[in-house]
Structure formats: structure tokens, C-alpha cells
Amino acid sequence: MEYSELFTPIKIGNVEIKNRFALAPMGPLGLADTDGGFNQRGIDYYVERAKGGTGLIITGVSFVDEEVEQHGTPTCPSSTMNPLHFVRTAKEMTERIHAYGAKVFYQMSAGFGRVSIPNIIGDHPPVAPSVIPHRFLDIDCREITKEEVEMMVKKFGEGAFNCKRAGFDGIQIHAVHEGYLLDQFAIAFFNHREDEYGGSLENRLRFAKEIVEEIKRRCGEDFTVTLRYSPKSFIKDWRKGGLPGEEFEEKGRDIEEGIEAAKLLVSYGYEALDVDVGSYDAWYWSHPPMYQEKGLYRPFAKIMKEHVDVPIICAGRMDNPDMALEAIKDGTCDVISLGRPLLADPDYVKKLRASRKDEIRPCISCQEGCMGRIQEYSLINCAVNPMAAREAVTKYNPIRKSKKVMIIGGGLAACEAARVLAIRGHKPEIFEKDDKLGGVLLAGGVPSFKEDDLHLARWYTRQLEILEVPVNLNTKVDADMIKNSYFDVLIVATGSKPKLIDLGYPEKTFEAMDVLLGKKDPGEKTVIIGGGLVGCELALHLREQGKEVTIVEALDDILKVNGPTCHANHDMLHALIPYKKINTELLSKAKSFDGKNLLIEREGKEKTIEADSVILAIGYNSNKDLYKEVEAEVPEIYELGDGKEVSNIMYAIWDSFEVANHICMY
């Protein structure tokens, strides 16, 4: 087997894991019921990843306390809220996980502290180790009392005991990482206390020390306890994070203290460190978007591996199996932790073991369906996998009669519809005017940081090959062809057309997609009209090529329209624009272009910008022409993708899945 070393067992404490893969802990929003137990969605979600071959399942965060800090219950499971109910629901889950030879750890948290989510804390004042500024609100946090700390330590013991009863194999403590409450106690920048929980590093780690000691006291020394741990915070200042390659003074935990703290934590009884870096002040490290490099935590995991003698778990865009194999072989880490990749494809491990690597559906690091939906709707899902955390409600529907389905278009919506229809037993056929499948992914995936968009396009191409779906490329469909074709159902997914404006010099005024695809050369100096997601990513791509780039945006800031939902993606791209010396002209409108200079206007004042070209990234209009022409003449017709409504990758896939999964159930 090519990746055999990834399938060797390893022990964490007294627990043997069958392979080197773990499901990374991700917020289990939407996976709990009103009494703090696991609902059926939660049970199915975790069992599905065990069924897919993952050796260790680590649940998402749960809170031990609702008195010191409120969390808008029910948001996550709780092993202390209603112990009998928790044990009953969790036992069903752990039994099913164990049936597949997987092990499962339950992640327990002291809470958010100064990074509490504003829309769930209500009138409950946020707490912290000391009176310090809240991360999101313009208020100071209340200092948590010594008695409250002691009460929470007891709660950890009680909660862990309930987890042991429920069949969990171990606990992961959340966390001396990412700037959560326990981490705030550990970092001098946040902790100004003068009691035994403040001052020296040992005192600042006392809370974490007492937690593992209490769990061992309640559950026994042989019950495994691990720790989510960040050896570096990347904090430049309050609410300001450092970027990759940027030189700055670390205000949080630096590597030197990170090593010292790791040694102490292991001496206290933690039996593995689950390593990442970052903080809520530098959230794009803790939840890396596509603008971060693959495997970004490897250097930090390697440092930990060199200084402590416990297994090191490493996450952080580790979905490339060759990178994962190298990390195990060269001693960077002991376990590969996959979060979003196992949302995208719960069968990742099983497929890799069976030498079906090209069948693994890729995560594109958009964070639209996971972190974006968590922060906005308290739901964990996945943009490219509509079934994630919805396994039962989205199961493939049976059919009584197979129908022939004509699909016009070869983009995401068309490919997803064809895939689902073929799995269910229908006979879809695709007609695409260009020479490749993938639609907007082909241009969107050109920048180096968007490589997984192209991977997704290749994945769809491969899936349709496996499912033997006929694909007609270089085939432009018109109304007459539709009228003369035999089919039972018609799906129109003809995409969108870029919005255009006339600036007076069309020879050097280009569409963003044409520049990305290499059809047009923007020259050495270019101006991008539009500071949305497409414009900003294109600017970053061109800047990486050494070009001088200016963004002209009519609003008062970039990324205000149709930007990334997830704050980590938005904040990092927003910070990269000035860091990479990309010029921005806000509250400005382009007036005219003569091939050498662009005239813009801001608040009644005009200005010229020297440019070899102007690139338009001002949005798209749905291409509805064909749909409108045949709509009244086709008995069963559906419109999908940007042709229906210009949106994002997630809704192109989700809407297509929904429609294709319910065609002809009778």
C-alpha cells in the first residue's frame, strides 16, 4: 500500500488508535438537543466519519458550565447539564463508533472568556482572567473569581466521569489554544491576576493543571486526557494579528514560552498535544483559509515533537496525503488531524487506504459551510458536501422509474445534479459549450492559493466518468435542439455573464475571468474596478506576479459585497491587500480610460491613475435567455446555479443536490 505508514497503529495514553488519522474537533453546532445530549444529526455525523475509516474521532467543543458564562443553550452537547440524558444519547454514539474499530475522545471547554460570541451571551457580562477588553464588543470583561475557577474544575471532573460512563475512550481539554478562557489564563497579556492563578507561568497554567488532576482523580489514572494546544499566538496587539512572514512583537505566547509551557503541561498529566497556532486576534491562523499555505502548523508541531515525549497531533490543511505521509515519516507529528477535509469527504481515509485517492472530494478552504454557518446560524455543514451533518435528511432517495435528464451546462450546478441523479439511478446527460467541465472553477482556481477549486473540477470530472454519465463538450444547445431531443426532465444551468461598463477604450478593458484564464494580458500596471471577493483575489494573484495593482471600489471598504462569510477568510484577505502593497481607492467611481490613464472621481474630485489596462470585477448577471425561451414548452424543467441566481459555490452545489435528489420519487 502506497501510504501504509499512515495506517499503522499508535497509542495515546492507554488508547490504541488503528491508524494515524483523527477527526479534528470542530464546533458541533446543531448537533445537540435541548438537554445537552447528542441529537440524531450529531450521532450520525460522528458515526459517518468512523465508518469512513478515521481512527480517532474527537468531538467538537462542549462546555462544562452555564453559570459563569452562558452559551445560548442548546448550542453544543454538555456532559454536565443532564448527566443521565447525556450518557444515554452518547452511549448510542460511542457504541456505533466502536463498531468500526474507531476510538472517540470528548472535547471539554472552560468557555470563551473575552472571545464570547456577542449574539449568544445576551445580558450576561463576559468574563476573563482579568478586567481586559472583549474581542468583539466595546466593553471590558468581568474578572472571574477564584471560587468560580474552583467550581469549574470540579465540573470538568464530573463531566469527564459522565463521558467515561458513556463509553468515550478519553478526553481532550479545550484549550490552552486560540485565546479561549483557559488560554487567557495562560497568557500574561490577558492574565493580570495577583492570586495563585496569575503571575508566573506555573501559576498561569494552574487552571489547566487542576483540570487534568481532577479528571484523573474522578476517572482513574489510566483514563486518557489530551490537550488542544497553541505554542504561538500571533497577536500583534488587541484585536490585531500577524500575517505569514510579517515581523512583529508577539504579545501573546511566543515559541520560547510555548516550549516551556508544553513541558509543564505534559508533566501535569496531558498525554498528547493537539497542536495548532493562532488566537481570536489572529483568527486566520486558528481557522486557516485558502490564503494560508497547506500544512501551516507543521513547523510548530515539529518543535513540540522535539521537546515533549507524548504523541503530537497536527491539523491545519493537511489533506494532501503525500504531505501527511512525509510528516509521519520525518517525525513532524504522530497523528494527522483532518477537520474540514472530513466534512468534505467522510470516506477520505477509506478511499486513501483503497488506493482511490482521485475519488476523494476536496475541501476548498472556503469556510462557507463550516465556520461561516457556525458563526451566522449555529450550524456546522460543508459547502461542497451537502450531506455533512445532515446525513439522514439528505440520504439518497430511491426511485421507482428511471428518467432521462438533459442537463445544459457543465459547471458546478450541472455536475452536482448529474452526479446525484446517476447515483439514484436516473440517466442524466450533460451538454457543455466549452471544452472542459468546471465552469467558474476553471478561472477561480488559477491563483496559487485557489488550487483546490481546480481539484474540485477534476473530482467532478472523475465522478461522472465513474458513474458513466455521458458528457458532450463543445456543444452549444439552442431551443431547437431541446425541442428535437427526447428527455423526461430538463435542467438548465447556463451560469452567468459578467457585468460590463464602457470606459471608452475597450481594447485594454478586460473581464476578470479572461485575465485569470490568460486570455488577456493586463500588463505591468493594472486597475481593477470592483473590490469584492473576485476583485481582491485577482489583485492578490496579480501582485504575486510582481504587477502593480490598484483596486477602485465605490463603497467605503473592500469586501463589503458578496465577500466571504467566514471572518477568518474576510479578515485575512482584507489584511493582505495593504500588506502586499495593493493600492485601494475607496468611495471612487471610474469615469473614463484612454489606454494609458484611468480617470476616477471621489466626492466630486477627479484623479488619474496610470495603467496598462483596466479589469472589470463588478459582478455578474444570471444568464436566463435559454431557460426563458423553453420554459413554457417543457413539462418538467429546473433552473440551477448562477443561471437561477448569482450566488456562491455552496448554493450552486446545495441547490443542485436538493433538486436532483427529489426528481421522480414516484
matplotlib code that plots the C-alpha trace (Angstrom):
import matplotlib.pyplot as plt

x = [0.0, 1.4, 0.5, 1.0, 2.8, -0.4, -2.2, 0.0, -1.5, -0.4, -1.1, -2.3, -2.1, -3.7, -5.8, -4.6, -5.6, -5.8, -4.3, -2.8, -5.9, -8.1, -11.2, -10.2, -12.5, -14.9, -17.7, -20.7, -23.3, -26.6, -25.6, -27.1, -30.6, -32.2, -30.9, -27.3, -27.3, -26.3, -29.3, -29.6, -27.8, -24.8, -24.8, -25.0, -22.3, -19.7, -20.5, -20.2, -16.6, -15.8, -17.5, -15.2, -12.1, -11.0, -9.1, -9.8, -13.0, -12.6, -15.9, -16.3, -16.2, -18.6, -18.9, -18.8, -20.6, -23.5, -23.4, -20.2, -20.6, -23.8, -23.6, -27.1, -28.0, -28.6, -25.6, -23.3, -23.6, -23.0, -21.9, -22.9, -26.3, -28.4, -26.0, -28.4, -29.7, -26.2, -25.0, -28.0, -27.5, -23.7, -23.7, -25.6, -23.0, -19.9, -21.2, -21.7, -18.3, -16.6, -18.3, -16.0, -12.8, -12.5, -11.9, -13.6, -12.5, -14.8, -13.7, -14.5, -14.0, -13.8, -15.5, -14.9, -13.9, -13.2, -13.9, -17.5, -19.9, -22.0, -25.2, -25.5, -24.3, -27.3, -27.2, -24.7, -21.5, -18.5, -15.7, -12.0, -9.0, -8.8, -10.5, -9.5, -11.2, -13.6, -12.6, -15.7, -17.6, -16.5, -16.7, -14.4, -14.8, -15.5, -12.7, -13.6, -13.4, -11.2, -14.3, -15.7, -12.4, -12.6, -16.2, -15.4, -12.5, -15.0, -17.3, -14.6, -14.2, -18.0, -18.3, -15.4, -16.8, -20.1, -18.1, -16.4, -19.8, -21.0, -18.2, -15.8, -12.2, -10.7, -11.0, -9.5, -9.3, -10.2, -7.9, -4.6, -5.1, -6.7, -7.2, -10.2, -10.7, -8.2, -5.6, -6.4, -5.3, -2.1, -1.1, 0.4, -1.1, -4.5, -3.9, -3.1, -4.2, -2.3, -3.6, -2.3, -3.8, -1.7, 1.9, 4.4, 3.9, 3.3, 0.6, -1.0, -1.1, -2.6, -6.1, -5.1, -3.1, -6.0, -8.4, -6.3, -5.6, -9.4, -10.2, -7.6, -8.9, -12.5, -11.9, -8.6, -5.0, -5.5, -8.2, -6.6, -6.6, -5.2, -4.9, -5.6, -2.5, -1.1, 2.6, 2.3, -0.5, 0.4, -1.0, 0.3, -2.0, -5.6, -7.7, -4.7, -2.9, 0.3, 0.4, 2.7, 6.2, 5.4, 7.9, 6.2, 6.5, 4.5, 2.1, 0.7, 2.6, 5.9, 7.7, 10.1, 7.3, 5.3, 8.1, 8.3, 4.6, 4.3, 6.9, 4.9, 1.6, 2.9, 4.4, 0.9, -0.5, -1.6, -0.9, -1.0, -0.8, -3.1, -1.1, -2.1, -1.2, -3.2, -5.8, -9.1, -7.0, -5.4, -8.2, -6.9, -4.2, -6.6, -9.0, -6.8, -8.4, -7.0, -4.7, -2.6, -0.2, -1.0, 0.3, 1.0, 1.2, 3.9, 6.9, 5.2, 4.2, 7.9, 9.1, 6.7, 7.8, 11.4, 10.7, 8.0, 7.7, 4.0, 2.2, 1.7, -1.4, -1.2, -4.0, -4.1, -4.8, -3.1, -5.4, -2.6, -1.8, 1.8, 2.4, 0.7, 2.9, 6.1, 5.0, 4.7, 7.9, 10.1, 8.9, 6.9, 3.9, 2.4, -1.3, -2.8, -5.8, -8.4, -11.3, -12.7, -11.4, -13.6, -16.6, -16.0, -15.5, -16.1, -14.7, -11.3, -9.4, -11.2, -10.6, -6.9, -6.4, -8.1, -5.8, -8.7, -7.1, -8.6, -12.1, -11.6, -13.8, -11.5, -12.1, -11.6, -11.0, -13.8, -15.2, -18.6, -20.4, -18.5, -17.2, -19.4, -22.6, -21.3, -20.9, -24.0, -26.5, -25.0, -24.9, -21.9, -22.1, -19.9, -20.1, -19.0, -20.8, -24.5, -24.8, -22.3, -24.1, -27.3, -26.7, -30.2, -32.2, -30.2, -29.8, -30.3, -33.9, -35.0, -36.8, -39.5, -38.8, -35.5, -35.9, -33.7, -32.5, -30.9, -28.6, -27.4, -24.2, -21.0, -20.4, -20.8, -24.5, -24.7, -22.1, -23.6, -27.1, -25.7, -23.8, -26.7, -29.1, -26.8, -26.3, -30.0, -30.5, -31.6, -29.9, -28.5, -26.6, -24.6, -24.2, -21.4, -20.4, -16.8, -14.1, -13.9, -16.2, -15.9, -17.4, -16.2, -13.9, -11.6, -10.9, -11.3, -8.8, -6.0, -4.4, -1.9, -4.0, -7.1, -5.6, -8.4, -11.0, -9.3, -9.1, -12.9, -13.4, -11.2, -13.1, -16.5, -15.0, -13.8, -17.1, -19.0, -16.6, -17.1, -20.9, -20.7, -22.6, -22.5, -20.8, -21.0, -18.3, -18.0, -21.8, -23.9, -27.5, -30.3, -34.1, -34.5, -32.1, -34.1, -37.3, -35.9, -34.3, -36.0, -35.8, -38.2, -36.6, -34.6, -32.1, -30.8, -27.6, -26.2, -24.4, -23.9, -22.4, -20.1, -21.4, -19.7, -19.2, -17.9, -14.9, -14.0, -11.1, -12.4, -9.1, -7.5, -10.6, -10.8, -13.1, -11.7, -12.2, -10.4, -7.3, -7.4, -7.6, -4.7, -6.8, -5.8, -2.5, -3.1, 0.4, 2.7, 0.3, -3.4, -6.5, -9.3, -12.7, -14.6, -13.3, -15.4, -14.1, -13.3, -11.5, -9.5, -8.4, -7.5, -5.4, -3.6, -2.9, -1.5, 0.5, 2.2, 3.3, 5.0, 2.5, 1.4, -2.3, -4.9, -8.4, -11.1, -14.2, -17.4, -18.1, -16.2, -14.3, -13.3, -15.1, -18.4, -20.5, -20.5, -17.4, -16.5, -19.0, -16.3, -14.5, -11.1, -11.3, -12.5, -10.1, -7.0, -7.8, -8.6, -5.2, -3.3, -4.3, -2.4, 0.4, 1.1, 1.1, -2.0, -3.4, -7.0, -9.2, -12.4, -15.6, -14.4, -16.0, -14.3, -15.1, -13.0, -9.9, -7.7, -5.5, -2.8, -4.7, -7.9, -9.9, -11.7, -13.9, -14.2, -16.5, -16.6, -12.8, -11.1, -7.8, -5.9, -4.2, -1.6, -2.5, -1.7, -5.2, -8.4, -10.0, -13.8, -14.8, -18.1, -20.4, -22.4, -25.9, -27.8, -27.9, -31.6, -32.0, -32.3, -34.4, -37.0, -37.1, -38.1, -39.7, -43.3, -42.7, -41.0, -43.3, -40.6, -37.8, -35.5, -33.1, -29.9, -26.7, -25.8, -28.4, -31.1, -29.5, -25.9, -24.5, -21.6, -20.1, -22.1, -25.5, -24.7, -24.0, -26.6, -29.5, -28.5, -28.3, -31.7, -33.4, -31.6, -32.3, -36.1, -36.7, -39.0, -39.6, -42.9]
y = [0.0, 3.4, 5.1, 2.1, 4.1, 6.2, 3.0, 1.8, 1.9, 4.3, 4.6, 7.8, 7.1, 3.7, 4.0, 2.3, 4.1, 1.9, 4.4, 7.9, 9.8, 11.8, 13.9, 17.3, 18.9, 21.4, 23.2, 20.8, 23.5, 21.9, 18.5, 18.8, 18.6, 20.9, 18.8, 18.8, 15.3, 14.4, 14.6, 12.2, 14.6, 14.6, 10.8, 10.2, 12.9, 11.4, 7.8, 8.6, 9.7, 6.5, 4.4, 6.2, 4.8, 7.6, 6.0, 8.7, 10.8, 14.0, 15.6, 19.4, 21.7, 21.3, 23.5, 22.3, 25.3, 27.6, 29.7, 31.7, 32.0, 31.4, 29.8, 30.1, 26.5, 24.4, 25.1, 22.2, 18.9, 19.1, 16.2, 18.2, 19.6, 16.5, 13.6, 10.7, 12.0, 12.8, 9.3, 7.7, 9.6, 9.5, 5.8, 5.1, 7.1, 5.6, 2.1, 2.7, 4.4, 1.5, -1.0, 0.4, 0.0, 3.7, 5.4, 8.6, 11.4, 14.0, 17.6, 19.7, 23.5, 26.1, 28.5, 31.6, 34.3, 37.5, 35.9, 35.0, 35.3, 38.5, 37.1, 34.3, 36.0, 38.3, 40.4, 38.0, 40.0, 38.3, 37.0, 36.8, 36.1, 39.9, 43.1, 43.2, 44.3, 42.0, 40.8, 41.9, 44.3, 47.7, 46.7, 45.2, 41.7, 40.9, 39.1, 35.6, 34.7, 32.1, 30.3, 30.2, 28.6, 26.0, 25.2, 24.8, 22.5, 20.2, 20.4, 19.1, 16.1, 15.4, 15.9, 13.5, 10.9, 11.1, 10.7, 7.6, 6.1, 6.9, 4.9, 7.7, 6.5, 9.7, 13.4, 16.4, 19.6, 22.8, 24.5, 26.2, 27.4, 30.0, 32.5, 30.8, 31.2, 28.6, 30.1, 33.6, 32.4, 31.0, 34.2, 37.1, 39.6, 38.7, 37.5, 40.3, 38.4, 38.6, 35.3, 31.8, 31.8, 34.7, 35.9, 33.1, 30.7, 27.9, 30.0, 30.9, 27.2, 26.2, 26.1, 23.7, 21.6, 21.3, 20.2, 17.2, 16.3, 16.4, 14.3, 11.7, 11.7, 11.1, 8.7, 7.0, 7.5, 5.2, 7.4, 9.3, 13.1, 15.2, 18.9, 21.2, 23.5, 26.5, 27.2, 30.6, 33.2, 35.6, 38.5, 41.9, 43.9, 43.9, 42.6, 42.6, 39.5, 38.9, 37.7, 35.0, 36.3, 39.5, 40.7, 41.9, 41.7, 38.8, 40.0, 36.5, 33.3, 33.1, 29.9, 30.1, 30.2, 27.8, 25.2, 25.8, 25.6, 22.4, 20.7, 21.8, 20.7, 17.2, 16.9, 17.6, 14.6, 15.5, 12.5, 14.2, 17.7, 18.6, 21.4, 24.5, 28.2, 31.4, 33.2, 35.1, 38.2, 36.3, 34.0, 33.2, 31.1, 29.1, 28.6, 28.9, 30.0, 29.2, 32.2, 30.2, 27.5, 23.9, 22.2, 25.5, 24.0, 21.5, 23.6, 24.2, 20.5, 19.6, 21.9, 20.3, 16.8, 17.7, 18.9, 16.7, 12.9, 12.5, 12.0, 15.1, 15.6, 18.1, 19.7, 22.7, 22.0, 18.5, 17.0, 16.2, 12.6, 12.9, 15.8, 13.7, 10.7, 12.9, 14.4, 11.0, 9.6, 12.6, 12.8, 16.1, 14.6, 11.2, 11.8, 13.7, 15.6, 16.4, 18.7, 20.3, 17.6, 15.1, 17.4, 17.4, 13.6, 11.4, 8.5, 10.2, 7.6, 4.6, 5.8, 6.5, 3.0, 1.5, 3.5, 5.6, 9.0, 10.6, 9.9, 12.0, 15.1, 18.1, 20.8, 24.2, 26.0, 28.5, 28.0, 29.0, 25.9, 25.3, 28.3, 30.7, 28.8, 28.2, 31.9, 33.0, 30.2, 27.9, 25.1, 23.1, 22.0, 21.9, 23.9, 21.0, 18.2, 18.9, 15.8, 16.8, 16.9, 16.2, 12.6, 11.3, 14.1, 14.1, 10.4, 9.4, 8.9, 5.7, 5.9, 3.8, 4.8, 5.9, 9.1, 10.6, 14.1, 16.6, 19.0, 22.1, 23.5, 21.9, 24.0, 23.1, 23.0, 20.8, 18.4, 18.0, 17.4, 14.8, 13.1, 12.8, 11.7, 9.0, 7.7, 7.5, 5.5, 8.2, 8.7, 12.3, 13.6, 16.8, 19.3, 21.9, 24.6, 24.7, 22.0, 21.3, 20.7, 23.1, 26.4, 29.3, 26.9, 26.9, 30.6, 30.9, 28.1, 29.9, 31.7, 29.6, 29.9, 28.5, 25.3, 23.2, 24.8, 23.1, 19.9, 20.1, 20.4, 17.4, 15.5, 16.1, 15.1, 11.8, 11.2, 11.5, 9.1, 6.5, 6.9, 6.7, 9.9, 11.0, 14.4, 16.3, 19.0, 21.8, 21.5, 24.7, 23.9, 26.1, 25.9, 23.9, 21.2, 21.0, 20.6, 17.9, 15.9, 13.1, 13.5, 13.4, 16.3, 19.4, 21.1, 24.5, 25.5, 28.1, 30.2, 34.0, 36.8, 39.5, 43.0, 45.4, 49.2, 51.3, 53.4, 54.4, 52.1, 48.5, 47.3, 47.4, 46.9, 43.3, 40.9, 39.4, 35.8, 36.5, 37.7, 34.8, 32.3, 34.0, 35.2, 38.8, 40.3, 43.1, 44.5, 45.6, 48.2, 47.5, 48.8, 46.5, 48.0, 46.3, 45.4, 42.4, 38.9, 38.3, 41.7, 41.3, 37.7, 38.7, 41.7, 39.3, 36.9, 39.6, 41.1, 37.7, 38.0, 41.3, 43.6, 47.0, 46.8, 49.3, 48.5, 51.1, 50.5, 52.6, 51.7, 52.8, 49.5, 46.4, 43.1, 44.7, 43.0, 39.2, 38.7, 35.6, 34.7, 33.4, 36.2, 34.3, 34.4, 38.0, 39.3, 37.7, 38.8, 42.3, 42.4, 41.0, 43.8, 46.6, 44.2, 43.2, 46.9, 46.7, 50.2, 50.9, 53.9, 53.8, 55.7, 56.1, 55.6, 55.0, 57.7, 57.0, 55.2, 56.3, 53.2, 54.9, 56.6, 55.9, 58.8, 58.3, 60.5, 60.7, 63.1, 65.4, 65.4, 63.8, 61.8, 59.9, 56.5, 55.3, 51.9, 49.5, 48.0, 48.1, 44.9, 44.7, 42.8, 44.4, 41.4, 39.0, 38.8, 35.5, 34.0, 33.2, 33.5, 29.8, 29.0, 31.7, 30.6, 27.0, 27.3, 27.1, 24.2, 21.7, 19.7, 19.3, 21.9, 23.2, 26.1, 25.8, 27.5, 31.1, 31.0, 30.8, 33.3, 34.5, 33.2, 31.1, 27.6, 26.3, 27.2, 26.0, 22.6, 22.5, 23.6, 21.1, 18.3, 19.2, 19.2, 16.2, 14.1, 14.6, 14.3, 11.4, 9.8, 8.4]
z = [0.0, -1.0, 2.2, 4.5, 7.2, 7.7, 8.6, 11.4, 15.0, 17.7, 21.4, 23.1, 26.8, 27.1, 24.0, 20.8, 17.6, 14.5, 12.1, 12.0, 11.2, 13.6, 13.0, 14.2, 16.8, 15.2, 16.8, 17.0, 16.4, 15.6, 16.9, 20.4, 21.8, 24.3, 27.3, 26.2, 24.7, 21.2, 18.7, 15.9, 13.5, 15.8, 16.3, 12.5, 11.8, 14.0, 13.1, 9.4, 9.9, 11.9, 9.1, 6.6, 8.3, 10.6, 13.6, 16.2, 16.4, 18.5, 19.1, 18.9, 21.8, 24.8, 27.8, 31.4, 32.9, 32.1, 35.3, 34.9, 31.2, 29.2, 25.7, 24.3, 25.1, 23.2, 21.1, 21.9, 23.8, 27.6, 29.8, 33.0, 32.1, 32.3, 33.0, 32.6, 29.3, 28.1, 28.9, 27.2, 23.9, 23.9, 24.6, 21.4, 19.5, 21.1, 20.6, 16.9, 16.5, 18.2, 15.8, 13.1, 15.2, 15.8, 19.2, 20.4, 22.6, 24.0, 24.0, 27.1, 27.4, 30.2, 27.9, 25.7, 28.1, 26.3, 22.9, 23.7, 20.7, 21.1, 19.8, 22.4, 25.6, 25.9, 29.1, 30.8, 31.2, 29.6, 31.9, 31.7, 34.0, 34.5, 33.5, 29.9, 26.6, 24.9, 21.5, 19.7, 22.0, 23.2, 26.8, 29.5, 30.8, 34.4, 36.3, 37.1, 40.8, 42.4, 43.6, 40.1, 38.9, 41.6, 40.7, 37.1, 37.9, 39.7, 36.7, 34.5, 36.8, 36.8, 33.1, 32.3, 34.7, 32.7, 29.5, 30.8, 31.7, 28.2, 26.6, 25.5, 25.3, 26.5, 26.9, 25.1, 27.0, 25.2, 25.5, 26.0, 22.5, 20.2, 23.1, 24.8, 28.5, 29.6, 27.2, 28.5, 32.0, 30.5, 28.6, 30.5, 28.0, 29.2, 32.8, 35.3, 38.4, 41.7, 43.2, 42.6, 39.1, 37.9, 37.7, 36.9, 34.0, 36.5, 38.2, 34.8, 33.9, 37.3, 36.0, 33.3, 35.8, 38.2, 35.4, 34.4, 38.0, 38.8, 35.8, 36.8, 40.4, 39.2, 36.3, 37.2, 36.2, 33.2, 31.6, 28.7, 28.8, 25.9, 25.3, 22.4, 22.4, 20.6, 21.1, 19.4, 19.4, 16.6, 18.5, 17.4, 19.7, 20.9, 18.0, 15.6, 14.3, 12.5, 8.9, 7.4, 7.0, 8.9, 11.6, 14.8, 18.6, 19.9, 22.6, 23.3, 23.7, 21.8, 20.8, 23.7, 26.3, 24.2, 24.6, 28.4, 28.8, 26.8, 29.1, 32.1, 30.7, 29.8, 33.3, 34.7, 33.0, 29.5, 27.3, 23.8, 22.4, 19.6, 18.0, 16.1, 16.4, 16.5, 18.5, 18.0, 17.5, 14.6, 13.7, 10.2, 11.9, 14.0, 11.1, 8.0, 4.8, 1.4, 1.7, 4.2, 2.9, 3.2, 6.3, 8.0, 11.5, 10.7, 11.9, 15.2, 15.6, 14.8, 17.6, 20.1, 18.9, 19.7, 23.2, 24.7, 24.9, 24.1, 20.8, 18.7, 16.7, 13.8, 11.8, 9.5, 5.8, 6.0, 3.3, 0.9, 1.7, 0.5, 2.9, 5.6, 4.9, 5.0, 8.3, 9.9, 8.4, 9.3, 12.8, 12.5, 14.2, 15.1, 14.1, 11.1, 12.2, 9.4, 10.1, 7.0, 4.7, 6.6, 6.3, 2.6, 2.4, 5.4, 3.4, 2.9, 5.0, 3.5, -0.1, 0.6, 2.0, -1.1, -3.5, -4.7, -4.0, -7.1, -5.7, -2.5, -2.7, -1.8, 0.8, -0.9, 2.4, 1.6, 5.2, 3.8, 5.0, 8.2, 10.1, 8.1, 9.1, 12.6, 13.2, 11.5, 12.1, 14.8, 12.3, 11.1, 7.5, 4.3, 1.1, -1.2, 0.7, 1.3, 3.4, 6.1, 9.5, 7.6, 6.8, 7.5, 6.0, 2.8, 2.2, -1.5, -2.3, -4.0, -7.4, -9.0, -12.6, -14.2, -16.2, -18.9, -17.8, -20.2, -18.4, -20.1, -18.7, -17.3, -14.2, -10.6, -10.5, -13.6, -12.4, -9.0, -10.4, -12.8, -10.1, -7.7, -10.5, -11.6, -8.1, -7.7, -10.9, -13.4, -16.8, -16.9, -19.9, -19.9, -22.8, -22.2, -24.7, -23.7, -23.8, -20.1, -17.1, -14.2, -15.1, -12.9, -11.0, -14.0, -13.7, -10.0, -9.4, -11.4, -8.4, -6.5, -3.3, -5.1, -6.4, -4.7, -6.9, -9.9, -7.8, -7.3, -11.0, -11.6, -8.9, -10.6, -14.0, -12.4, -10.6, -13.8, -15.5, -12.8, -13.0, -16.8, -17.3, -21.0, -21.3, -24.6, -24.7, -27.2, -27.7, -27.6, -27.1, -28.5, -28.2, -31.4, -30.1, -26.9, -28.8, -31.0, -28.2, -26.2, -22.4, -19.4, -17.4, -18.4, -16.2, -17.3, -15.6, -18.0, -15.5, -15.6, -17.6, -16.3, -15.8, -18.2, -18.3, -21.2, -20.2, -23.7, -24.5, -25.0, -26.4, -22.9, -20.8, -19.8, -17.9, -14.7, -15.9, -19.2, -17.3, -14.9, -17.8, -19.6, -22.5, -21.8, -20.7, -18.1, -18.5, -15.6, -14.2, -13.9, -12.2, -11.0, -10.9, -8.0, -4.5, -3.9, -3.5, -7.2, -7.5, -4.3, -5.1, -8.6, -7.2, -4.8, -7.7, -10.0, -7.2, -6.6, -10.2, -9.4, -11.1, -9.7, -8.8, -7.8, -6.7, -7.3, -5.1, -5.0, -1.4, 1.7, 2.1, 0.1, 0.6, 1.6, -1.1, -1.7, 0.4, 2.3, 5.1, 7.4, 9.4, 9.1, 5.3, 5.2, 7.8, 6.2, 2.7, 4.0, 5.8, 2.9, 0.5, 2.2, 3.4, -0.2, -1.2, -3.3, -3.7, -2.9, -4.0, -1.9, -2.4, -6.0, -9.4, -12.7, -15.3, -18.4, -19.7, -22.7, -22.7, -20.5, -17.7, -15.8, -14.6, -11.3, -9.2, -5.5, -3.7, -6.6, -7.1, -10.1, -10.2, -12.8, -12.3, -14.8, -16.1, -18.9, -18.6, -16.6, -15.4, -14.6, -11.5, -10.8, -10.6, -12.7, -14.2, -14.5, -18.0, -18.3, -22.1, -22.9, -19.8, -20.7, -24.3, -23.5, -20.0, -21.2, -23.6, -21.3, -18.8, -16.1, -16.1, -13.4, -13.3, -11.2, -10.4, -11.3, -14.1, -11.4, -9.1, -8.9, -5.6, -4.4, -4.7, -1.7, -3.0, -6.5, -5.0, -2.3, -4.6, -7.2, -4.7, -3.3, -6.7, -8.1, -5.0, -5.4, -9.1, -9.8, -6.4, -7.6]

ax = plt.figure().add_subplot(projection="3d")
ax.plot(x, y, z, "-o")
ax.set_aspect("equal")
plt.show()
